[in-house]
Amino acid sequence: MASLNEDLIRAIVKGDTTAVKSLLAQGADANTTGGVTALGASNTALMWAATEGYFDIVELLLAHNADVNVKNPAGYTALMFAAESDRSQIVSLLLDSGADIGDRNSYEETVLMTMARRGQTDIVQRLVTMGAEINAINKIGDTALYLAADNGHTYTVKALIELGAEVNTANIGGWTPLMMAAARGDLETMTILLAHGADFRPKNRWSATALSEARNSFRSAQAVDLLIKAGATE
């Protein structure tokens, strides 16, 4: 059995679906752990398949009763690995299979935050509908909305606001979503945030405002004009 399980992990890492199917049929344990390196030795078969993005293998493992919510010693689940690897289809499949959406990584980041950072709007909407804490913060005070704005995902920002995300948050550096969008010269995101009551007055720890950040952006003229029309002053 041990060799079957070891072979299963190797087949998964290679993405060999046929071999995985055969090994499972021979009695390999869908919940086995192991790795090609010492670092990954505590990861489950499902974690490996989720990380590598092998949808068919994830399906096979789940069909053989792989436990979707097992954690490795670092507190990671297959869902967290899939999210951080931006495997959106696998994230959806794991959610269908009862994956826990409340776990956090060592940075205190939730799967919702990870998906917002990636701009995976459909999954973000699904997670919030499932009960994910929309205004949760990570270790430095970033929310899902801030992370979406920080990465220029306008549609995700819009979806989060429509779902009830707080617009006027600030992380430990004093950065607000509007400030970050202004720094990026992201006119579309700025427009949405301002339309939903984003405050242009706050200053961050370096005494910068949305307006001062807009002046330094690559679309400075348009970004500054947008903020001044909204009422921002020096």
C-alpha positions in Angstrom: 0.0 0.0 0.0 2.8 2.4 0.9 4.3 2.1 -2.6 0.8 2.6 -4.2 0.4 5.8 -2.2 3.9 7.0 -3.1 3.2 6.2 -6.7 -0.1 8.1 -6.5 1.6 11.3 -5.3 4.2 11.0 -8.1 1.5 10.5 -10.7 -0.5 13.5 -9.4 2.5 15.8 -9.5 3.2 14.6 -13.1 -0.5 15.2 -14.0 -0.9 11.6 -15.2 -4.6 11.1 -14.9 -4.6 7.6 -16.3 -2.1 6.5 -13.7 -4.0 8.2 -10.9 -7.2 6.4 -12.0 -5.4 3.1 -12.1 -3.7 3.5 -8.7 -7.0 4.5 -7.0 -8.6 1.4 -8.5 -5.8 -0.7 -7.1 -6.5 0.7 -3.6 -4.2 3.7 -3.3 -5.5 6.1 -0.5 -7.1 9.3 -1.9 -6.2 10.9 1.5 -2.5 10.0 1.5 0.1 12.6 2.1 3.6 12.8 0.6 5.7 14.8 -1.7 8.6 14.9 -4.1 10.4 17.2 -1.7 10.6 17.2 2.1 8.7 20.5 2.1 5.6 19.1 0.5 5.7 15.8 2.4 2.7 16.7 4.6 0.5 17.8 1.7 -2.4 15.5 0.7 -3.0 14.1 -2.7 -5.9 16.6 -3.1 -3.6 19.5 -2.2 -1.1 18.5 -4.9 -3.8 18.2 -7.5 -5.4 21.5 -6.6 -2.1 23.3 -6.6 -1.0 22.0 -9.9 -4.4 22.7 -11.5 -5.4 19.1 -12.5 -9.2 19.4 -12.5 -9.8 15.8 -13.6 -7.5 14.4 -10.9 -9.3 16.6 -8.3 -12.6 15.1 -9.5 -11.1 11.5 -9.2 -9.8 12.1 -5.7 -13.1 13.5 -4.5 -15.0 10.6 -6.1 -12.7 8.4 -4.0 -13.7 10.2 -0.8 -10.7 12.6 -0.5 -11.3 14.8 2.6 -11.7 18.3 1.2 -11.1 20.1 4.5 -7.9 18.4 5.7 -5.2 20.9 6.8 -1.4 20.5 6.5 0.8 21.6 9.4 0.9 25.2 8.0 -3.0 25.3 8.2 -3.5 25.1 4.5 -6.4 23.3 2.8 -6.8 22.2 -0.8 -9.1 25.2 -1.3 -6.4 27.6 -0.1 -3.8 26.1 -2.4 -6.2 26.2 -5.4 -7.1 29.9 -4.6 -3.5 31.0 -4.3 -2.6 29.2 -7.5 -5.5 30.9 -9.2 -7.2 27.6 -10.2 -10.7 29.1 -10.4 -12.4 25.9 -11.8 -10.9 23.8 -9.0 -11.9 26.4 -6.4 -15.5 26.1 -7.7 -15.4 22.3 -7.6 -14.0 22.3 -4.1 -16.7 24.7 -3.0 -19.3 22.3 -4.6 -17.7 19.6 -2.4 -18.1 21.4 0.9 -14.8 23.2 1.3 -14.6 25.5 4.3 -14.4 29.1 3.3 -13.4 30.5 6.7 -9.8 29.4 6.9 -6.9 31.9 6.8 -3.3 31.6 5.9 -0.4 32.8 8.0 -0.9 36.3 6.5 -4.5 36.2 7.9 -5.8 36.2 4.3 -9.1 34.5 3.5 -10.0 32.7 0.2 -12.3 35.7 -0.5 -9.3 38.1 -0.3 -7.2 35.8 -2.5 -9.9 35.6 -5.2 -10.5 39.4 -5.0 -6.8 40.0 -5.6 -7.0 37.7 -8.6 -10.1 39.5 -10.0 -12.2 36.3 -9.9 -15.5 38.2 -9.7 -17.8 35.2 -10.1 -16.1 33.3 -7.3 -16.0 36.4 -5.1 -19.7 36.8 -5.5 -20.3 33.1 -4.7 -18.1 33.3 -1.6 -19.9 36.3 -0.2 -23.3 34.6 -0.9 -22.0 31.6 0.9 -21.3 33.7 4.0 -17.6 34.8 3.6 -16.9 37.8 5.8 -16.8 40.6 3.2 -15.0 43.2 5.3 -12.5 40.8 6.9 -8.9 42.2 7.0 -5.5 40.6 6.7 -2.5 41.2 8.9 -1.9 44.7 7.5 -5.5 45.7 7.3 -6.3 45.1 3.7 -9.9 44.1 2.8 -11.0 42.1 -0.3 -12.2 45.4 -1.8 -8.8 47.0 -1.2 -7.0 44.1 -2.8 -9.3 44.2 -5.8 -8.6 47.9 -6.2 -4.9 47.5 -5.6 -4.8 45.1 -8.6 -7.0 47.0 -10.9 -10.0 44.6 -10.9 -12.8 47.1 -11.5 -15.5 44.5 -12.0 -14.6 42.8 -8.7 -14.6 46.2 -6.9 -18.1 46.9 -8.3 -19.4 43.5 -7.3 -18.0 43.7 -3.8 -19.6 47.2 -3.3 -22.9 45.9 -4.5 -22.6 43.0 -2.1 -22.1 45.5 0.8 -18.3 46.0 1.1 -17.2 49.0 3.1 -15.7 51.6 0.8 -13.9 53.7 3.3 -11.5 51.4 5.0 -7.8 52.0 5.6 -5.0 49.5 6.2 -2.2 50.0 8.7 -0.4 52.3 6.3 -3.5 54.5 6.1 -4.1 53.5 2.4 -7.7 53.5 1.3 -9.1 51.8 -1.8 -9.6 55.2 -3.4 -6.1 56.3 -2.6 -4.7 53.1 -4.2 -6.9 53.4 -7.3 -5.7 57.1 -7.6 -2.1 56.0 -7.3 -2.7 53.5 -10.2 -4.5 56.1 -12.3 -7.3 53.6 -12.5 -10.1 56.0 -13.6 -12.8 53.3 -13.8 -12.3 52.1 -10.3 -12.0 55.6 -9.0 -15.3 56.5 -10.6 -17.0 53.5 -9.0 -15.6 54.2 -5.6 -16.5 57.9 -5.7 -20.0 57.1 -6.9 -20.4 54.9 -3.8 -19.2 57.5 -1.3 -15.5 57.0 -1.2 -13.9 59.8 0.9 -11.0 61.6 -0.8 -9.9 63.4 2.4 -8.0 60.8 4.4 -4.2 60.9 4.6 -1.9 57.9 4.9 1.1 57.6 7.2 3.2 59.5 4.7 0.6 62.4 4.6 -0.4 61.5 1.1 -4.0 61.8 -0.1 -5.9 60.4 -3.0 -5.3 63.7 -4.8 -1.5 63.8 -4.2 -1.3 60.1 -5.3 -3.3 60.9 -8.4 -0.8 63.6 -9.4 1.9 61.0 -9.4 -0.1 58.5 -11.4 0.5 57.7 -15.1 -2.9 59.2 -15.9 -2.4 62.2 -13.6 -4.4 64.8 -15.5 -7.5 62.7 -15.8 -7.3 61.2 -12.3 -6.7 64.7 -10.7 -9.6 66.1 -12.7 -11.9 63.3 -11.5 -11.1 64.0 -7.8 -11.3 67.8 -8.1 -14.8 67.4 -9.8 -15.7 65.3 -6.8 -14.7 68.1 -4.4 -11.1 67.3 -3.5 -8.8 70.2 -2.9 -5.1 70.6 -2.1 
